[in-house]
Amino acid sequence: MNVNGDDAAAALAAALNADLLMVADVEGVMDSSGVALASLDASMMQRMVASSEVSGGMHAKLEAGFAALANGVKSVRIGSMAAIGDASRGTSLALLSNQ
């Protein structure tokens, strides 16, 4: 049996009613110019996947992160190790746009 760590973390966060920080080897979800986004909603994620701005491991993190939100997790961020001690770092995910 092979369990994806991102999916497992999302399921645990939902079961424990906990916030979720998904640690990556980059500062967050990067835009096409290589700058980490402060926030990302589901529709923007779909556009970025369709345009191949995100793929592979980051796509898996995004899918797991949005699944966690859909299952009741209140806060999901993707960031580097530095985001563990600094809540202002990384990319915050949201099901709906804040605009």
C-alpha positions in Angstrom: 0.0 0.0 0.0 1.3 3.5 -0.9 -0.2 6.5 0.9 0.3 10.0 -0.4 1.6 12.1 2.5 -0.3 15.2 1.3 -3.6 13.3 1.2 -2.9 11.7 4.6 -2.0 15.1 6.2 -5.3 16.6 4.7 -7.4 13.8 6.1 -5.7 14.0 9.5 -6.2 17.8 9.7 -9.9 17.3 8.8 -10.4 14.5 11.4 -8.6 16.6 14.1 -10.3 19.9 13.1 -6.8 21.3 12.8 -5.1 24.0 10.6 -2.9 22.5 7.9 0.6 23.7 6.9 1.9 21.7 4.0 5.7 22.0 3.9 7.4 22.2 0.5 10.8 22.9 -0.9 9.7 26.3 -2.1 8.3 29.4 -0.4 4.7 28.7 -1.6 2.8 28.3 -4.8 4.8 30.2 -7.4 3.3 32.4 -10.2 4.7 32.3 -13.7 7.4 34.8 -12.7 8.6 32.7 -9.8 7.1 34.8 -7.0 5.2 33.1 -4.2 1.5 33.9 -4.1 0.1 35.2 -0.8 -3.2 33.4 -1.5 -4.8 31.2 -4.0 -8.5 30.2 -4.5 -9.8 27.1 -6.2 -10.7 28.8 -9.6 -7.2 30.3 -9.8 -5.7 26.9 -9.0 -7.7 25.4 -11.9 -6.4 28.0 -14.3 -2.8 27.5 -13.1 -3.1 23.7 -13.6 -4.7 24.2 -17.1 -1.8 26.5 -18.1 0.8 24.1 -16.6 2.0 26.8 -14.2 1.7 24.2 -11.5 2.2 20.4 -11.9 3.6 17.4 -10.3 4.2 17.6 -6.5 2.7 21.1 -6.2 -0.4 20.0 -8.0 -0.8 17.1 -5.5 -0.4 19.5 -2.6 -3.0 21.8 -4.0 -5.5 19.0 -4.6 -5.0 17.8 -1.0 -5.1 21.3 0.4 -8.4 22.1 -1.3 -9.8 18.7 -0.3 -9.0 19.6 3.3 -10.8 22.9 3.0 -13.8 21.1 1.5 -13.8 18.7 4.5 -13.9 21.5 7.1 -10.3 22.5 7.7 -10.4 26.2 8.4 -6.9 27.2 7.3 -4.5 25.6 4.8 -1.1 27.1 3.8 1.7 25.8 1.6 5.2 27.0 2.4 8.8 26.2 3.1 10.2 25.2 6.5 10.3 29.0 7.3 6.5 29.0 7.3 6.4 26.8 10.4 7.4 29.7 12.7 5.9 32.5 10.6 2.2 32.5 9.7 2.8 35.4 7.2 4.9 33.1 5.0 3.6 30.7 2.3 0.5 30.6 0.2 -2.9 30.5 1.9 -5.6 28.5 0.2 -9.3 29.5 0.0 -12.2 27.7 -1.6 -13.7 31.1 -2.7 -12.0 34.3 -3.9 -11.7 37.0 -1.3 -12.6 39.6 -3.9 
